Amino acid sequence: MDSVEVLKPGLLTTPQDGGRIGFAHLGIGRAGAFDLPAYRLANALCGNPRGACALEITLLGPSLRFHADARIALAGAPLPARLDDAEQPMWSPLRVRAGQSLVLGAMRSGCRAYLAIGGGFDFEPVLGSRSTDVNAGLGPMARPLRAGDVLNFASTPDMRVRGNAAAARWRIDPRPWFDTGRPLRLLPGTHADRLDPQARAMLFAQAFTVGTDSNRVGLRLRGAALRLEEPVEMVSEACIAGTLQLPPSGEPIALGVECPVSGGYPRIGQIAAADLPRLAQCRPGDALRFAPGTTEEAL
């Protein structure tokens, strides 16, 4: 089995695939790649199946040494990439020779990028998925990468590199896939009508700031507090990625891919699934706005 050695793990680097589906009734969340289009495009650039395991990188990338020839690709938030001493592009297939080291730096904007490798990273699935749920401690590694980890990958004969490693002469245009400027479309939640009139207006009128305590479980949004017309006594209800909850502080929480499967805070909105990749790319300190949406628009 061919392998990659972790020299430096980066800030938060985890194996991810399409997620752990079908276990919510047991209290087990989906996890998986937060920015699904970027993850799928990285795999596509490597010629991988749609659900192959890749690495999700957060804010600061890892340093890796390759012990075998490989085909790789990077997609998502822009970050500098150097193969030995040579700069490499994102959004393009790259060939790596055995013995070379890949050093990934800090993202200039956005929050998450994906490193795919030809054949996919080879972990034993847990409940049908190779994804790491950091919050639940679930997955083949059940934790982020650490220095010294060795990651196997399922190489194929066409990965042999002749001569110097190089990028393909073509790449895809990331602009259609990495647009953080537009508001996120928000569908009404179960308790949207319980907001007081001022809160209903402020939900769409103000820009929220992503809090420093945000993660894959949820993004805490700082801004003018939103209030209900009167307190709500409720039992826990189902939650999915993109659910917008309102805790007693009045500052909403936009749930991410490691969110619990149920929660007891009022649900004031649901971010359209098509906009979840842009939520995934919001980093602490970024401004975030909502626009009213409908189910028909979301579909």
Wavefront OBJ file of the C-alpha trace (Angstrom):
o trace
v 0.000 0.000 0.000
v 1.381 3.438 -0.945
v 1.434 6.133 1.722
v 1.845 9.783 2.681
v 3.548 10.862 5.917
v 2.307 13.857 7.912
v 5.238 16.165 8.759
v 3.080 18.988 10.117
v -0.676 18.599 10.589
v -1.829 22.166 9.927
v -4.429 23.837 12.105
v -7.241 21.295 11.620
v -6.856 18.662 8.903
v -9.250 15.724 8.819
v -10.168 12.866 6.458
v -13.629 13.462 4.986
v -15.945 11.956 2.403
v -19.615 12.555 1.592
v -20.688 11.856 5.163
v -22.182 9.217 7.430
v -25.744 8.865 6.161
v -28.666 7.010 7.720
v -27.853 7.011 11.443
v -29.612 10.143 12.719
v -32.256 7.975 14.422
v -29.397 6.617 16.579
v -28.145 10.113 17.448
v -25.204 9.904 15.021
v -24.671 12.912 12.765
v -23.550 13.031 9.157
v -20.207 14.920 9.376
v -18.405 14.731 5.992
v -16.974 17.511 3.835
v -18.444 20.930 4.692
v -17.917 22.405 1.210
v -19.223 19.538 -0.922
v -18.635 21.121 -4.372
v -14.962 21.856 -3.589
v -14.502 18.342 -2.200
v -16.160 16.725 -5.236
v -14.197 18.848 -7.706
v -10.883 17.954 -6.056
v -11.801 14.282 -6.438
v -12.926 14.806 -10.031
v -9.578 16.407 -10.900
v -7.911 13.218 -9.639
v -10.260 10.965 -11.592
v -11.691 9.594 -8.347
v -15.194 8.309 -7.644
v -17.547 10.931 -6.209
v -17.271 9.641 -2.618
v -13.502 9.060 -2.346
v -11.879 10.117 0.921
v -9.971 13.420 0.813
v -8.416 15.732 3.393
v -10.344 18.791 4.597
v -7.934 21.594 5.510
v -8.932 24.496 7.762
v -7.196 27.912 7.541
v -3.611 26.538 7.658
v -2.501 23.559 5.599
v -0.330 20.558 6.500
v 3.106 19.492 5.256
v 3.228 16.000 3.750
v 5.935 13.677 2.422
v 4.994 11.236 -0.323
v 6.439 7.729 -0.178
v 5.069 6.821 -3.620
v 4.182 8.526 -6.886
v 0.756 10.103 -6.722
v -1.771 12.250 -8.528
v -3.285 14.990 -6.341
v -5.495 18.073 -6.636
v -6.402 21.021 -4.415
v -9.738 22.855 -4.470
v -11.569 25.267 -2.184
v -10.200 28.279 -0.313
v -7.012 29.664 -1.908
v -3.816 28.647 -0.145
v -0.170 28.568 -1.267
v 1.172 25.147 -2.239
v 4.829 24.221 -2.743
v 6.095 20.878 -3.979
v 9.684 20.826 -2.720
v 10.690 24.369 -3.792
v 8.272 24.832 -6.670
v 4.941 26.666 -6.377
v 1.937 24.666 -7.553
v -1.534 25.759 -8.717
v -4.859 24.825 -7.232
v -7.804 23.520 -9.279
v -5.531 21.443 -11.509
v -4.247 17.834 -11.511
v -0.720 17.606 -10.040
v 1.783 14.784 -10.322
v 3.986 14.033 -7.325
v 7.106 11.840 -7.260
v 8.008 9.521 -4.394
v 10.186 11.382 -1.908
v 8.761 14.824 -2.607
v 7.230 17.012 0.096
v 4.103 19.150 -0.264
v 3.914 22.237 1.964
v 0.549 24.003 2.198
v 0.412 27.468 3.748
v -2.226 29.767 5.240
v -5.417 30.606 3.370
v -5.635 34.174 2.129
v -9.431 34.101 2.215
v -12.089 31.509 2.883
v -11.829 28.791 5.491
v -11.615 25.294 3.968
v -9.749 23.560 1.155
v -9.603 19.933 0.026
v -6.657 17.764 -0.944
v -7.673 14.735 -2.995
v -5.327 11.947 -4.058
v -5.727 9.503 -6.920
v -7.455 6.381 -5.621
v -8.556 8.151 -2.418
v -7.122 7.933 1.091
v -7.594 4.372 2.284
v -9.169 4.112 5.742
v -11.414 1.401 7.138
v -14.957 2.859 7.048
v -16.803 3.410 10.322
v -20.585 3.083 9.918
v -20.174 3.298 6.163
v -18.029 6.438 6.048
v -14.367 7.454 6.268
v -15.329 10.901 7.582
v -13.977 12.239 10.853
v -16.508 13.726 13.286
v -14.156 15.694 15.541
v -16.850 16.687 18.016
v -18.109 13.107 18.470
v -14.662 11.481 18.233
v -15.981 9.220 15.480
v -14.257 7.916 12.353
v -11.254 5.811 11.302
v -8.884 8.187 13.149
v -11.523 9.828 15.372
v -9.314 12.959 15.555
v -7.521 15.508 13.355
v -4.174 14.618 11.791
v -0.999 14.674 13.898
v 2.663 14.821 12.955
v 3.917 11.298 12.304
v 0.625 9.928 10.996
v 0.974 7.732 7.901
v -1.948 7.870 5.456
v -2.358 5.031 2.986
v -3.867 5.603 -0.430
v -5.113 3.208 -3.061
v -2.820 4.015 -5.995
v -3.282 2.747 -9.543
v -0.606 1.953 -12.167
v -1.207 5.151 -14.178
v 0.071 7.264 -11.268
v 3.718 6.546 -12.020
v 5.494 9.844 -12.666
v 8.199 10.099 -15.299
v 10.687 12.945 -15.093
v 9.865 16.029 -13.045
v 6.568 16.378 -11.263
v 4.322 18.865 -12.996
v 0.832 20.278 -13.160
v -1.420 19.665 -16.111
v -1.550 22.482 -18.648
v -5.222 23.026 -17.914
v -7.246 23.819 -14.820
v -10.831 24.638 -13.939
v -12.004 28.174 -13.171
v -12.790 28.397 -9.434
v -14.910 31.529 -9.665
v -18.283 29.779 -10.148
v -17.520 27.511 -7.181
v -16.047 29.997 -4.731
v -18.333 32.993 -4.366
v -18.590 34.399 -0.841
v -20.109 37.767 -1.725
v -23.819 36.981 -1.972
v -26.244 36.693 0.972
v -27.202 33.208 2.121
v -30.783 32.328 1.238
v -32.753 31.635 4.415
v -36.020 29.704 4.416
v -38.464 30.272 7.308
v -37.877 27.964 10.268
v -40.448 26.386 12.560
v -40.296 29.340 14.961
v -39.661 32.204 12.508
v -43.094 33.680 13.194
v -42.258 33.930 16.910
v -39.608 36.602 16.353
v -40.692 40.082 17.405
v -41.169 42.592 14.540
v -37.808 44.292 15.073
v -35.976 40.938 15.101
v -37.695 39.854 11.873
v -36.419 43.000 10.189
v -32.912 42.782 11.698
v -32.489 39.145 10.635
v -32.210 40.344 7.019
v -31.160 43.974 7.474
v -27.938 43.522 9.433
v -24.617 41.892 8.682
v -23.582 39.301 11.263
v -19.954 38.653 12.178
v -18.710 35.056 12.420
v -17.487 34.474 15.979
v -14.051 33.128 16.884
v -15.678 30.173 18.681
v -17.156 28.844 15.412
v -16.308 25.377 14.100
v -17.740 22.460 12.102
v -20.530 22.067 14.681
v -21.823 25.583 14.105
v -20.994 29.193 13.352
v -21.849 31.661 16.105
v -23.086 34.909 14.589
v -22.441 38.184 16.410
v -24.701 41.183 15.888
v -27.703 43.000 17.300
v -29.556 40.496 19.472
v -32.714 38.938 18.058
v -35.638 38.426 20.413
v -38.801 36.335 20.438
v -42.153 37.974 21.159
v -42.407 35.680 24.177
v -40.354 32.745 25.541
v -40.935 29.346 23.959
v -41.051 26.114 25.938
v -40.162 23.333 23.539
v -38.822 19.821 23.363
v -35.761 19.033 21.254
v -36.455 18.870 17.523
v -34.525 17.567 14.530
v -31.579 19.616 13.255
v -29.504 19.420 10.094
v -26.628 21.438 8.652
v -27.870 24.927 7.862
v -30.472 25.113 10.635
v -30.400 28.588 12.201
v -31.031 28.355 15.945
v -31.649 31.220 18.348
v -30.228 30.654 21.866
v -31.181 32.871 24.830
v -28.266 35.250 24.045
v -30.157 36.405 20.950
v -27.145 35.711 18.698
v -27.982 33.005 16.141
v -26.041 29.787 15.556
v -25.848 28.464 11.983
v -25.343 24.720 12.364
v -22.584 22.961 10.435
v -21.935 19.405 9.276
v -21.032 18.135 12.764
v -24.193 19.478 14.354
v -26.207 17.315 16.766
v -29.183 15.568 15.219
v -31.593 17.383 17.557
v -31.606 20.605 19.539
v -33.727 22.536 21.990
v -33.240 26.109 20.757
v -35.912 27.762 18.578
v -35.288 27.226 14.859
v -35.780 30.569 13.142
v -34.537 29.587 9.673
v -32.961 27.024 7.375
v -30.148 27.971 5.011
v -30.748 26.591 1.506
v -28.538 23.552 0.912
v -27.157 25.176 -2.239
v -25.660 27.933 -0.040
v -24.065 25.658 2.579
v -20.706 25.647 0.734
v -20.515 29.423 1.185
v -21.333 29.035 4.873
v -18.463 26.526 5.053
v -16.054 29.133 3.675
v -16.918 31.802 6.270
v -13.983 32.286 8.628
v -13.951 34.005 12.036
v -14.345 37.736 11.578
v -16.110 37.468 8.210
v -19.373 39.300 7.631
v -22.417 37.228 6.727
v -25.845 38.339 5.535
v -29.131 36.533 4.939
v -31.750 37.045 2.245
v -35.322 35.707 2.432
v -35.735 32.485 0.457
v -38.474 30.054 -0.469
v -38.560 26.291 -0.849
v -39.121 26.706 -4.601
v -36.003 28.887 -4.928
v -33.988 26.439 -2.847
v -35.031 23.528 -5.067
l 1 2 3 4 5 6 7 8 9 10 11 12 13 14 15 16 17 18 19 20 21 22 23 24 25 26 27 28 29 30 31 32 33 34 35 36 37 38 39 40 41 42 43 44 45 46 47 48 49 50 51 52 53 54 55 56 57 58 59 60 61 62 63 64 65 66 67 68 69 70 71 72 73 74 75 76 77 78 79 80 81 82 83 84 85 86 87 88 89 90 91 92 93 94 95 96 97 98 99 100 101 102 103 104 105 106 107 108 109 110 111 112 113 114 115 116 117 118 119 120 121 122 123 124 125 126 127 128 129 130 131 132 133 134 135 136 137 138 139 140 141 142 143 144 145 146 147 148 149 150 151 152 153 154 155 156 157 158 159 160 161 162 163 164 165 166 167 168 169 170 171 172 173 174 175 176 177 178 179 180 181 182 183 184 185 186 187 188 189 190 191 192 193 194 195 196 197 198 199 200 201 202 203 204 205 206 207 208 209 210 211 212 213 214 215 216 217 218 219 220 221 222 223 224 225 226 227 228 229 230 231 232 233 234 235 236 237 238 239 240 241 242 243 244 245 246 247 248 249 250 251 252 253 254 255 256 257 258 259 260 261 262 263 264 265 266 267 268 269 270 271 272 273 274 275 276 277 278 279 280 281 282 283 284 285 286 287 288 289 290 291 292 293 294 295 296 297 298 299
